Amino acid sequence: MAIDHRTWPTSALPAETAGASRGTRAGRSLEAAELEPPVVPTADPTVAPEPARAMMWSLEAGGWTEREAGNLVGLAHGLRPARAGWTEREIEHLRFLRALVESGRLDH
């Protein structure tokens, strides 16, 4: 198993690679990695999140079990994994309650 050192910060590299000059292959790939800003996904508040059922169907079509798909979709919506997995109805209900709390229509 090979370890790719190109994206590691210089302090985390082994001693022989950390001291590499900028002219070497390791030095060039480190320099390129240092210049690229990190990609941070931003949530667009104008776009509604994908319904839980659609996400679960696509995961189940990809080979995940119903329980695994429910837990993955729950994680995507900020829920901890459940022993029996989340159902689509439970996830949508919790999303609804969260929206009520965030809008101030329901006090928690």
Biopython code that builds the backbone (N, CA, C, O; Angstrom):
import numpy as np
from Bio.PDB.StructureBuilder import StructureBuilder

atoms = [
    (1, "MET", "N", (0.840, -1.159, 0.000)),
    (1, "MET", "CA", (0.000, 0.000, 0.000)),
    (1, "MET", "C", (0.893, 1.232, 0.000)),
    (1, "MET", "O", (1.725, 1.405, 0.891)),
    (2, "ALA", "N", (0.720, 2.079, -0.993)),
    (2, "ALA", "CA", (1.526, 3.283, -1.118)),
    (2, "ALA", "C", (0.844, 4.445, -0.418)),
    (2, "ALA", "O", (-0.382, 4.551, -0.411)),
    (3, "ILE", "N", (1.652, 5.313, 0.168)),
    (3, "ILE", "CA", (1.127, 6.498, 0.824)),
    (3, "ILE", "C", (1.485, 7.688, -0.037)),
    (3, "ILE", "O", (2.645, 7.876, -0.403)),
    (4, "ASP", "N", (0.487, 8.489, -0.360)),
    (4, "ASP", "CA", (0.694, 9.661, -1.196)),
    (4, "ASP", "C", (1.007, 10.847, -0.295)),
    (4, "ASP", "O", (0.144, 11.283, 0.467)),
    (5, "HIS", "N", (2.226, 11.378, -0.367)),
    (5, "HIS", "CA", (2.671, 12.460, 0.498)),
    (5, "HIS", "C", (2.402, 13.838, -0.091)),
    (5, "HIS", "O", (2.735, 14.840, 0.542)),
    (6, "ARG", "N", (1.813, 13.924, -1.276)),
    (6, "ARG", "CA", (1.677, 15.216, -1.939)),
    (6, "ARG", "C", (0.801, 16.207, -1.191)),
    (6, "ARG", "O", (1.051, 17.410, -1.262)),
    (7, "THR", "N", (-0.204, 15.748, -0.486)),
    (7, "THR", "CA", (-1.121, 16.679, 0.166)),
    (7, "THR", "C", (-0.810, 16.868, 1.648)),
    (7, "THR", "O", (-1.509, 17.625, 2.322)),
    (8, "TRP", "N", (0.200, 16.214, 2.167)),
    (8, "TRP", "CA", (0.542, 16.357, 3.573)),
    (8, "TRP", "C", (1.283, 17.658, 3.797)),
    (8, "TRP", "O", (2.048, 18.080, 2.930)),
    (9, "PRO", "N", (1.080, 18.312, 4.940)),
    (9, "PRO", "CA", (1.894, 19.487, 5.248)),
    (9, "PRO", "C", (3.342, 19.062, 5.468)),
    (9, "PRO", "O", (3.606, 17.916, 5.830)),
    (10, "THR", "N", (4.261, 19.966, 5.255)),
    (10, "THR", "CA", (5.685, 19.657, 5.332)),
    (10, "THR", "C", (6.074, 19.094, 6.690)),
    (10, "THR", "O", (6.946, 18.227, 6.763)),
    (11, "SER", "N", (5.452, 19.562, 7.766)),
    (11, "SER", "CA", (5.825, 19.086, 9.100)),
    (11, "SER", "C", (5.442, 17.628, 9.315)),
    (11, "SER", "O", (6.013, 16.971, 10.185)),
    (12, "ALA", "N", (4.482, 17.100, 8.541)),
    (12, "ALA", "CA", (4.028, 15.723, 8.731)),
    (12, "ALA", "C", (4.788, 14.740, 7.839)),
    (12, "ALA", "O", (4.565, 13.533, 7.926)),
    (13, "LEU", "N", (5.679, 15.240, 6.987)),
    (13, "LEU", "CA", (6.403, 14.366, 6.068)),
    (13, "LEU", "C", (7.607, 13.739, 6.748)),
    (13, "LEU", "O", (8.145, 14.292, 7.708)),
    (14, "PRO", "N", (8.029, 12.585, 6.250)),
    (14, "PRO", "CA", (9.260, 11.989, 6.774)),
    (14, "PRO", "C", (10.437, 12.937, 6.565)),
    (14, "PRO", "O", (10.389, 13.810, 5.698)),
    (15, "ALA", "N", (11.490, 12.767, 7.354)),
    (15, "ALA", "CA", (12.624, 13.697, 7.344)),
    (15, "ALA", "C", (13.252, 13.840, 5.963)),
    (15, "ALA", "O", (13.620, 14.947, 5.572)),
    (16, "GLU", "N", (13.385, 12.719, 5.198)),
    (16, "GLU", "CA", (14.034, 12.835, 3.896)),
    (16, "GLU", "C", (13.183, 13.592, 2.893)),
    (16, "GLU", "O", (13.731, 14.226, 1.993)),
    (17, "THR", "N", (11.847, 13.548, 3.017)),
    (17, "THR", "CA", (10.980, 14.265, 2.097)),
    (17, "THR", "C", (10.776, 15.692, 2.555)),
    (17, "THR", "O", (10.659, 16.590, 1.721)),
    (18, "ALA", "N", (10.728, 15.932, 3.870)),
    (18, "ALA", "CA", (10.487, 17.272, 4.399)),
    (18, "ALA", "C", (11.602, 18.222, 4.017)),
    (18, "ALA", "O", (11.355, 19.413, 3.827)),
    (19, "GLY", "N", (12.820, 17.727, 3.901)),
    (19, "GLY", "CA", (13.935, 18.592, 3.559)),
    (19, "GLY", "C", (14.177, 18.696, 2.064)),
    (19, "GLY", "O", (15.181, 19.273, 1.646)),
    (20, "ALA", "N", (13.287, 18.154, 1.250)),
    (20, "ALA", "CA", (13.481, 18.163, -0.197)),
    (20, "ALA", "C", (13.451, 19.595, -0.716)),
    (20, "ALA", "O", (12.676, 20.434, -0.257)),
    (21, "SER", "N", (14.311, 19.839, -1.676)),
    (21, "SER", "CA", (14.333, 21.176, -2.263)),
    (21, "SER", "C", (13.152, 21.333, -3.207)),
    (21, "SER", "O", (12.536, 20.346, -3.608)),
    (22, "ARG", "N", (12.841, 22.555, -3.557)),
    (22, "ARG", "CA", (11.709, 22.829, -4.441)),
    (22, "ARG", "C", (11.947, 22.308, -5.852)),
    (22, "ARG", "O", (11.003, 22.208, -6.636)),
    (23, "GLY", "N", (13.172, 21.980, -6.186)),
    (23, "GLY", "CA", (13.467, 21.493, -7.524)),
    (23, "GLY", "C", (13.175, 20.013, -7.700)),
    (23, "GLY", "O", (13.091, 19.547, -8.836)),
    (24, "THR", "N", (13.022, 19.274, -6.643)),
    (24, "THR", "CA", (12.771, 17.848, -6.752)),
    (24, "THR", "C", (11.302, 17.593, -6.998)),
    (24, "THR", "O", (10.468, 18.487, -6.854)),
    (25, "ARG", "N", (10.998, 16.382, -7.367)),
    (25, "ARG", "CA", (9.614, 16.000, -7.648)),
    (25, "ARG", "C", (8.734, 16.190, -6.413)),
    (25, "ARG", "O", (7.630, 16.724, -6.515)),
    (26, "ALA", "N", (9.221, 15.754, -5.244)),
    (26, "ALA", "CA", (8.450, 15.904, -4.005)),
    (26, "ALA", "C", (8.266, 17.377, -3.676)),
    (26, "ALA", "O", (7.198, 17.782, -3.219)),
    (27, "GLY", "N", (9.293, 18.175, -3.904)),
    (27, "GLY", "CA", (9.209, 19.602, -3.628)),
    (27, "GLY", "C", (8.201, 20.304, -4.524)),
    (27, "GLY", "O", (7.463, 21.175, -4.063)),
    (28, "ARG", "N", (8.163, 19.928, -5.815)),
    (28, "ARG", "CA", (7.213, 20.545, -6.749)),
    (28, "ARG", "C", (5.783, 20.194, -6.390)),
    (28, "ARG", "O", (4.909, 21.060, -6.436)),
    (29, "SER", "N", (5.521, 18.934, -6.032)),
    (29, "SER", "CA", (4.150, 18.553, -5.709)),
    (29, "SER", "C", (3.703, 19.194, -4.399)),
    (29, "SER", "O", (2.525, 19.518, -4.243)),
    (30, "LEU", "N", (4.627, 19.383, -3.453)),
    (30, "LEU", "CA", (4.279, 20.080, -2.221)),
    (30, "LEU", "C", (3.976, 21.540, -2.506)),
    (30, "LEU", "O", (3.038, 22.112, -1.950)),
    (31, "GLU", "N", (4.777, 22.138, -3.379)),
    (31, "GLU", "CA", (4.566, 23.540, -3.719)),
    (31, "GLU", "C", (3.199, 23.726, -4.371)),
    (31, "GLU", "O", (2.498, 24.688, -4.057)),
    (32, "ALA", "N", (2.810, 22.836, -5.264)),
    (32, "ALA", "CA", (1.510, 22.933, -5.915)),
    (32, "ALA", "C", (0.383, 22.750, -4.906)),
    (32, "ALA", "O", (-0.640, 23.431, -4.982)),
    (33, "ALA", "N", (0.570, 21.835, -3.965)),
    (33, "ALA", "CA", (-0.466, 21.599, -2.955)),
    (33, "ALA", "C", (-0.598, 22.798, -2.020)),
    (33, "ALA", "O", (-1.696, 23.094, -1.548)),
    (34, "GLU", "N", (0.501, 23.485, -1.750)),
    (34, "GLU", "CA", (0.451, 24.636, -0.862)),
    (34, "GLU", "C", (-0.214, 25.836, -1.525)),
    (34, "GLU", "O", (-0.796, 26.669, -0.831)),
    (35, "LEU", "N", (-0.143, 25.945, -2.849)),
    (35, "LEU", "CA", (-0.718, 27.077, -3.557)),
    (35, "LEU", "C", (-2.213, 26.945, -3.763)),
    (35, "LEU", "O", (-2.902, 27.958, -3.880)),
    (36, "GLU", "N", (-2.738, 25.730, -3.810)),
    (36, "GLU", "CA", (-4.152, 25.525, -4.069)),
    (36, "GLU", "C", (-4.954, 25.752, -2.791)),
    (36, "GLU", "O", (-4.660, 25.145, -1.762)),
    (37, "PRO", "N", (-5.969, 26.627, -2.847)),
    (37, "PRO", "CA", (-6.791, 26.826, -1.652)),
    (37, "PRO", "C", (-7.668, 25.608, -1.413)),
    (37, "PRO", "O", (-8.071, 24.941, -2.367)),
    (38, "PRO", "N", (-7.968, 25.310, -0.165)),
    (38, "PRO", "CA", (-8.816, 24.156, 0.108)),
    (38, "PRO", "C", (-10.228, 24.390, -0.440)),
    (38, "PRO", "O", (-10.736, 25.511, -0.422)),
    (39, "VAL", "N", (-10.841, 23.326, -0.920)),
    (39, "VAL", "CA", (-12.197, 23.411, -1.443)),
    (39, "VAL", "C", (-13.154, 23.195, -0.276)),
    (39, "VAL", "O", (-13.155, 22.138, 0.355)),
    (40, "VAL", "N", (-13.963, 24.206, 0.001)),
    (40, "VAL", "CA", (-14.926, 24.133, 1.093)),
    (40, "VAL", "C", (-16.322, 24.210, 0.491)),
    (40, "VAL", "O", (-16.693, 25.237, -0.077)),
    (41, "PRO", "N", (-17.109, 23.129, 0.609)),
    (41, "PRO", "CA", (-18.449, 23.192, 0.050)),
    (41, "PRO", "C", (-19.314, 24.166, 0.848)),
    (41, "PRO", "O", (-19.274, 24.190, 2.078)),
    (42, "THR", "N", (-20.085, 24.955, 0.134)),
    (42, "THR", "CA", (-20.987, 25.889, 0.789)),
    (42, "THR", "C", (-22.412, 25.507, 0.456)),
    (42, "THR", "O", (-22.723, 25.143, -0.678)),
    (43, "ALA", "N", (-23.257, 25.591, 1.433)),
    (43, "ALA", "CA", (-24.658, 25.266, 1.228)),
    (43, "ALA", "C", (-25.372, 26.491, 0.689)),
    (43, "ALA", "O", (-25.251, 27.586, 1.239)),
    (44, "ASP", "N", (-26.108, 26.303, -0.377)),
    (44, "ASP", "CA", (-26.887, 27.375, -0.963)),
    (44, "ASP", "C", (-28.251, 27.387, -0.289)),
    (44, "ASP", "O", (-29.010, 26.432, -0.452)),
    (45, "PRO", "N", (-28.597, 28.441, 0.470)),
    (45, "PRO", "CA", (-29.865, 28.441, 1.192)),
    (45, "PRO", "C", (-31.076, 28.504, 0.280)),
    (45, "PRO", "O", (-32.191, 28.228, 0.722)),
    (46, "THR", "N", (-30.884, 28.862, -0.988)),
    (46, "THR", "CA", (-32.024, 28.938, -1.903)),
    (46, "THR", "C", (-32.370, 27.586, -2.502)),
    (46, "THR", "O", (-33.446, 27.424, -3.078)),
    (47, "VAL", "N", (-31.476, 26.610, -2.377)),
    (47, "VAL", "CA", (-31.715, 25.285, -2.932)),
    (47, "VAL", "C", (-32.202, 24.372, -1.822)),
    (47, "VAL", "O", (-31.539, 24.219, -0.796)),
    (48, "ALA", "N", (-33.369, 23.763, -2.032)),
    (48, "ALA", "CA", (-33.921, 22.848, -1.026)),
    (48, "ALA", "C", (-33.105, 21.557, -1.017)),
    (48, "ALA", "O", (-32.705, 21.073, -2.076)),
    (49, "PRO", "N", (-32.854, 20.996, 0.167)),
    (49, "PRO", "CA", (-32.117, 19.733, 0.222)),
    (49, "PRO", "C", (-32.919, 18.610, -0.423)),
    (49, "PRO", "O", (-34.149, 18.642, -0.464)),
    (50, "GLU", "N", (-32.198, 17.627, -0.920)),
    (50, "GLU", "CA", (-32.842, 16.499, -1.592)),
    (50, "GLU", "C", (-33.693, 15.719, -0.582)),
    (50, "GLU", "O", (-33.253, 15.485, 0.543)),
    (51, "PRO", "N", (-34.900, 15.318, -0.973)),
    (51, "PRO", "CA", (-35.741, 14.541, -0.059)),
    (51, "PRO", "C", (-35.048, 13.253, 0.375)),
    (51, "PRO", "O", (-34.292, 12.648, -0.385)),
    (52, "ALA", "N", (-35.320, 12.851, 1.604)),
    (52, "ALA", "CA", (-34.675, 11.664, 2.169)),
    (52, "ALA", "C", (-34.991, 10.418, 1.350)),
    (52, "ALA", "O", (-34.116, 9.574, 1.156)),
    (53, "ARG", "N", (-36.211, 10.288, 0.873)),
    (53, "ARG", "CA", (-36.603, 9.088, 0.128)),
    (53, "ARG", "C", (-35.777, 8.945, -1.151)),
    (53, "ARG", "O", (-35.328, 7.847, -1.479)),
    (54, "ALA", "N", (-35.577, 10.046, -1.873)),
    (54, "ALA", "CA", (-34.789, 9.990, -3.105)),
    (54, "ALA", "C", (-33.348, 9.587, -2.811)),
    (54, "ALA", "O", (-32.745, 8.812, -3.554)),
    (55, "MET", "N", (-32.804, 10.121, -1.720)),
    (55, "MET", "CA", (-31.437, 9.757, -1.347)),
    (55, "MET", "C", (-31.362, 8.283, -0.963)),
    (55, "MET", "O", (-30.417, 7.585, -1.332)),
    (56, "MET", "N", (-32.361, 7.815, -0.220)),
    (56, "MET", "CA", (-32.362, 6.411, 0.204)),
    (56, "MET", "C", (-32.517, 5.483, -0.994)),
    (56, "MET", "O", (-31.860, 4.444, -1.058)),
    (57, "TRP", "N", (-33.375, 5.842, -1.941)),
    (57, "TRP", "CA", (-33.548, 5.005, -3.138)),
    (57, "TRP", "C", (-32.251, 4.896, -3.918)),
    (57, "TRP", "O", (-31.882, 3.811, -4.368)),
    (58, "SER", "N", (-31.551, 6.029, -4.080)),
    (58, "SER", "CA", (-30.303, 5.978, -4.843)),
    (58, "SER", "C", (-29.239, 5.154, -4.119)),
    (58, "SER", "O", (-28.467, 4.443, -4.762)),
    (59, "LEU", "N", (-29.191, 5.241, -2.800)),
    (59, "LEU", "CA", (-28.235, 4.427, -2.047)),
    (59, "LEU", "C", (-28.600, 2.945, -2.115)),
    (59, "LEU", "O", (-27.727, 2.093, -2.283)),
    (60, "GLU", "N", (-29.887, 2.643, -1.985)),
    (60, "GLU", "CA", (-30.318, 1.245, -2.063)),
    (60, "GLU", "C", (-30.082, 0.680, -3.461)),
    (60, "GLU", "O", (-29.757, -0.498, -3.610)),
    (61, "ALA", "N", (-30.243, 1.514, -4.479)),
    (61, "ALA", "CA", (-29.964, 1.072, -5.846)),
    (61, "ALA", "C", (-28.472, 0.800, -6.027)),
    (61, "ALA", "O", (-28.079, -0.018, -6.858)),
    (62, "GLY", "N", (-27.654, 1.485, -5.251)),
    (62, "GLY", "CA", (-26.205, 1.294, -5.303)),
    (62, "GLY", "C", (-25.709, 0.114, -4.491)),
    (62, "GLY", "O", (-24.507, -0.148, -4.456)),
    (63, "GLY", "N", (-26.622, -0.610, -3.829)),
    (63, "GLY", "CA", (-26.222, -1.804, -3.116)),
    (63, "GLY", "C", (-26.241, -1.702, -1.599)),
    (63, "GLY", "O", (-25.947, -2.689, -0.924)),
    (64, "TRP", "N", (-26.574, -0.546, -1.038)),
    (64, "TRP", "CA", (-26.652, -0.404, 0.410)),
    (64, "TRP", "C", (-27.942, -1.036, 0.900)),
    (64, "TRP", "O", (-28.946, -1.035, 0.189)),
    (65, "THR", "N", (-27.920, -1.575, 2.116)),
    (65, "THR", "CA", (-29.145, -2.117, 2.702)),
    (65, "THR", "C", (-30.029, -0.953, 3.142)),
    (65, "THR", "O", (-29.580, 0.192, 3.200)),
    (66, "GLU", "N", (-31.293, -1.258, 3.451)),
    (66, "GLU", "CA", (-32.216, -0.209, 3.877)),
    (66, "GLU", "C", (-31.728, 0.463, 5.168)),
    (66, "GLU", "O", (-31.826, 1.680, 5.322)),
    (67, "ARG", "N", (-31.212, -0.337, 6.075)),
    (67, "ARG", "CA", (-30.693, 0.185, 7.345)),
    (67, "ARG", "C", (-29.481, 1.087, 7.117)),
    (67, "ARG", "O", (-29.398, 2.178, 7.681)),
    (68, "GLU", "N", (-28.537, 0.625, 6.285)),
    (68, "GLU", "CA", (-27.340, 1.422, 6.003)),
    (68, "GLU", "C", (-27.702, 2.718, 5.290)),
    (68, "GLU", "O", (-27.175, 3.782, 5.614)),
    (69, "ALA", "N", (-28.599, 2.622, 4.324)),
    (69, "ALA", "CA", (-29.014, 3.819, 3.587)),
    (69, "ALA", "C", (-29.688, 4.816, 4.518)),
    (69, "ALA", "O", (-29.439, 6.017, 4.423)),
    (70, "GLY", "N", (-30.542, 4.328, 5.420)),
    (70, "GLY", "CA", (-31.208, 5.217, 6.372)),
    (70, "GLY", "C", (-30.220, 5.918, 7.282)),
    (70, "GLY", "O", (-30.369, 7.107, 7.561)),
    (71, "ASN", "N", (-29.211, 5.196, 7.748)),
    (71, "ASN", "CA", (-28.203, 5.811, 8.610)),
    (71, "ASN", "C", (-27.347, 6.817, 7.845)),
    (71, "ASN", "O", (-26.993, 7.859, 8.396)),
    (72, "LEU", "N", (-27.010, 6.533, 6.596)),
    (72, "LEU", "CA", (-26.223, 7.478, 5.804)),
    (72, "LEU", "C", (-27.001, 8.753, 5.519)),
    (72, "LEU", "O", (-26.457, 9.854, 5.607)),
    (73, "VAL", "N", (-28.278, 8.600, 5.176)),
    (73, "VAL", "CA", (-29.112, 9.779, 4.925)),
    (73, "VAL", "C", (-29.306, 10.551, 6.227)),
    (73, "VAL", "O", (-29.295, 11.782, 6.224)),
    (74, "GLY", "N", (-29.483, 9.842, 7.332)),
    (74, "GLY", "CA", (-29.586, 10.506, 8.627)),
    (74, "GLY", "C", (-28.329, 11.305, 8.947)),
    (74, "GLY", "O", (-28.417, 12.434, 9.431)),
    (75, "LEU", "N", (-27.168, 10.730, 8.682)),
    (75, "LEU", "CA", (-25.907, 11.449, 8.889)),
    (75, "LEU", "C", (-25.837, 12.699, 8.027)),
    (75, "LEU", "O", (-25.372, 13.746, 8.478)),
    (76, "ALA", "N", (-26.300, 12.590, 6.785)),
    (76, "ALA", "CA", (-26.288, 13.739, 5.876)),
    (76, "ALA", "C", (-27.176, 14.866, 6.399)),
    (76, "ALA", "O", (-26.947, 16.033, 6.083)),
    (77, "HIS", "N", (-28.179, 14.525, 7.191)),
    (77, "HIS", "CA", (-29.093, 15.526, 7.741)),
    (77, "HIS", "C", (-28.789, 15.845, 9.197)),
    (77, "HIS", "O", (-29.608, 16.465, 9.874)),
    (78, "GLY", "N", (-27.626, 15.432, 9.691)),
    (78, "GLY", "CA", (-27.187, 15.807, 11.020)),
    (78, "GLY", "C", (-27.676, 14.905, 12.141)),
    (78, "GLY", "O", (-27.684, 15.319, 13.301)),
    (79, "LEU", "N", (-28.084, 13.683, 11.822)),
    (79, "LEU", "CA", (-28.556, 12.749, 12.841)),
    (79, "LEU", "C", (-27.492, 11.702, 13.122)),
    (79, "LEU", "O", (-26.722, 11.339, 12.233)),
    (80, "ARG", "N", (-27.448, 11.224, 14.337)),
    (80, "ARG", "CA", (-26.530, 10.133, 14.671)),
    (80, "ARG", "C", (-27.088, 8.825, 14.118)),
    (80, "ARG", "O", (-28.302, 8.684, 13.968)),
    (81, "PRO", "N", (-26.214, 7.870, 13.817)),
    (81, "PRO", "CA", (-26.704, 6.569, 13.351)),
    (81, "PRO", "C", (-27.560, 5.892, 14.419)),
    (81, "PRO", "O", (-27.257, 5.966, 15.609)),
    (82, "ALA", "N", (-28.624, 5.236, 13.982)),
    (82, "ALA", "CA", (-29.503, 4.505, 14.885)),
    (82, "ALA", "C", (-29.225, 3.021, 14.739)),
    (82, "ALA", "O", (-28.831, 2.561, 13.667)),
    (83, "ARG", "N", (-29.428, 2.268, 15.816)),
    (83, "ARG", "CA", (-29.153, 0.834, 15.787)),
    (83, "ARG", "C", (-29.969, 0.132, 14.697)),
    (83, "ARG", "O", (-29.449, -0.732, 13.990)),
    (84, "ALA", "N", (-31.227, 0.497, 14.565)),
    (84, "ALA", "CA", (-32.092, -0.132, 13.561)),
    (84, "ALA", "C", (-32.128, 0.666, 12.262)),
    (84, "ALA", "O", (-32.823, 0.275, 11.324)),
    (85, "GLY", "N", (-31.406, 1.761, 12.188)),
    (85, "GLY", "CA", (-31.426, 2.596, 10.992)),
    (85, "GLY", "C", (-32.589, 3.574, 11.044)),
    (85, "GLY", "O", (-33.567, 3.342, 11.753)),
    (86, "TRP", "N", (-32.485, 4.662, 10.296)),
    (86, "TRP", "CA", (-33.553, 5.643, 10.214)),
    (86, "TRP", "C", (-34.455, 5.307, 9.044)),
    (86, "TRP", "O", (-33.991, 4.840, 8.004)),
    (87, "THR", "N", (-35.749, 5.547, 9.216)),
    (87, "THR", "CA", (-36.669, 5.396, 8.092)),
    (87, "THR", "C", (-36.831, 6.755, 7.426)),
    (87, "THR", "O", (-36.504, 7.791, 8.005)),
    (88, "GLU", "N", (-37.331, 6.731, 6.223)),
    (88, "GLU", "CA", (-37.549, 7.975, 5.487)),
    (88, "GLU", "C", (-38.529, 8.870, 6.243)),
    (88, "GLU", "O", (-38.340, 10.084, 6.312)),
    (89, "ARG", "N", (-39.557, 8.276, 6.799)),
    (89, "ARG", "CA", (-40.573, 9.051, 7.522)),
    (89, "ARG", "C", (-39.972, 9.724, 8.762)),
    (89, "ARG", "O", (-40.275, 10.886, 9.034)),
    (90, "GLU", "N", (-39.136, 9.019, 9.509)),
    (90, "GLU", "CA", (-38.513, 9.597, 10.700)),
    (90, "GLU", "C", (-37.602, 10.772, 10.338)),
    (90, "GLU", "O", (-37.613, 11.806, 11.005)),
    (91, "ILE", "N", (-36.824, 10.600, 9.287)),
    (91, "ILE", "CA", (-35.900, 11.655, 8.866)),
    (91, "ILE", "C", (-36.682, 12.891, 8.434)),
    (91, "ILE", "O", (-36.352, 14.006, 8.840)),
    (92, "GLU", "N", (-37.719, 12.702, 7.612)),
    (92, "GLU", "CA", (-38.505, 13.841, 7.140)),
    (92, "GLU", "C", (-39.232, 14.528, 8.292)),
    (92, "GLU", "O", (-39.362, 15.752, 8.296)),
    (93, "HIS", "N", (-39.705, 13.760, 9.264)),
    (93, "HIS", "CA", (-40.378, 14.356, 10.418)),
    (93, "HIS", "C", (-39.402, 15.209, 11.231)),
    (93, "HIS", "O", (-39.748, 16.316, 11.644)),
    (94, "LEU", "N", (-38.207, 14.714, 11.459)),
    (94, "LEU", "CA", (-37.213, 15.483, 12.204)),
    (94, "LEU", "C", (-36.759, 16.721, 11.438)),
    (94, "LEU", "O", (-36.482, 17.758, 12.040)),
    (95, "ARG", "N", (-36.684, 16.615, 10.118)),
    (95, "ARG", "CA", (-36.359, 17.791, 9.300)),
    (95, "ARG", "C", (-37.462, 18.839, 9.422)),
    (95, "ARG", "O", (-37.183, 20.036, 9.492)),
    (96, "PHE", "N", (-38.711, 18.387, 9.448)),
    (96, "PHE", "CA", (-39.846, 19.291, 9.591)),
    (96, "PHE", "C", (-39.791, 20.005, 10.944)),
    (96, "PHE", "O", (-39.963, 21.222, 11.017)),
    (97, "LEU", "N", (-39.551, 19.248, 12.007)),
    (97, "LEU", "CA", (-39.460, 19.856, 13.333)),
    (97, "LEU", "C", (-38.298, 20.841, 13.416)),
    (97, "LEU", "O", (-38.427, 21.902, 14.027)),
    (98, "ARG", "N", (-37.171, 20.499, 12.809)),
    (98, "ARG", "CA", (-36.018, 21.407, 12.800)),
    (98, "ARG", "C", (-36.364, 22.708, 12.081)),
    (98, "ARG", "O", (-35.965, 23.786, 12.522)),
    (99, "ALA", "N", (-37.103, 22.612, 10.978)),
    (99, "ALA", "CA", (-37.500, 23.813, 10.239)),
    (99, "ALA", "C", (-38.429, 24.688, 11.080)),
    (99, "ALA", "O", (-38.329, 25.914, 11.039)),
    (100, "LEU", "N", (-39.331, 24.067, 11.839)),
    (100, "LEU", "CA", (-40.225, 24.830, 12.716)),
    (100, "LEU", "C", (-39.437, 25.554, 13.799)),
    (100, "LEU", "O", (-39.711, 26.718, 14.090)),
    (101, "VAL", "N", (-38.468, 24.883, 14.391)),
    (101, "VAL", "CA", (-37.655, 25.505, 15.441)),
    (101, "VAL", "C", (-36.827, 26.643, 14.864)),
    (101, "VAL", "O", (-36.746, 27.713, 15.467)),
    (102, "GLU", "N", (-36.210, 26.428, 13.704)),
    (102, "GLU", "CA", (-35.367, 27.461, 13.100)),
    (102, "GLU", "C", (-36.168, 28.683, 12.673)),
    (102, "GLU", "O", (-35.648, 29.799, 12.693)),
    (103, "SER", "N", (-37.422, 28.489, 12.289)),
    (103, "SER", "CA", (-38.247, 29.625, 11.871)),
    (103, "SER", "C", (-38.875, 30.336, 13.067)),
    (103, "SER", "O", (-39.465, 31.405, 12.907)),
    (104, "GLY", "N", (-38.756, 29.760, 14.258)),
    (104, "GLY", "CA", (-39.298, 30.379, 15.456)),
    (104, "GLY", "C", (-40.757, 30.033, 15.720)),
    (104, "GLY", "O", (-41.358, 30.576, 16.646)),
    (105, "ARG", "N", (-41.332, 29.145, 14.930)),
    (105, "ARG", "CA", (-42.742, 28.756, 15.104)),
    (105, "ARG", "C", (-42.909, 27.737, 16.204)),
    (105, "ARG", "O", (-44.023, 27.524, 16.682)),
    (106, "LEU", "N", (-41.828, 27.100, 16.619)),
    (106, "LEU", "CA", (-41.864, 26.101, 17.688)),
    (106, "LEU", "C", (-40.676, 26.372, 18.594)),
    (106, "LEU", "O", (-39.551, 26.548, 18.127)),
    (107, "ASP", "N", (-40.935, 26.403, 19.889)),
    (107, "ASP", "CA", (-39.875, 26.664, 20.851)),
    (107, "ASP", "C", (-39.347, 25.335, 21.361)),
    (107, "ASP", "O", (-40.133, 24.434, 21.655)),
    (108, "HIS", "N", (-38.050, 25.196, 21.472)),
    (108, "HIS", "CA", (-37.484, 23.925, 21.936)),
    (108, "HIS", "C", (-37.063, 23.957, 23.339)),
    (108, "HIS", "O", (-36.570, 22.956, 23.859)),
]
sb = StructureBuilder()
sb.init_structure("model")
sb.init_model(0)
sb.init_chain("A")
sb.init_seg("    ")
for serial, (resi, resn, name, xyz) in enumerate(atoms, 1):
    if name == "N":
        sb.init_residue(resn, " ", resi, " ")
    sb.init_atom(name, np.array(xyz, "f"), 0.0, 1.0, " ", f" {name:<3s}", serial, name[0])
structure = sb.get_structure()
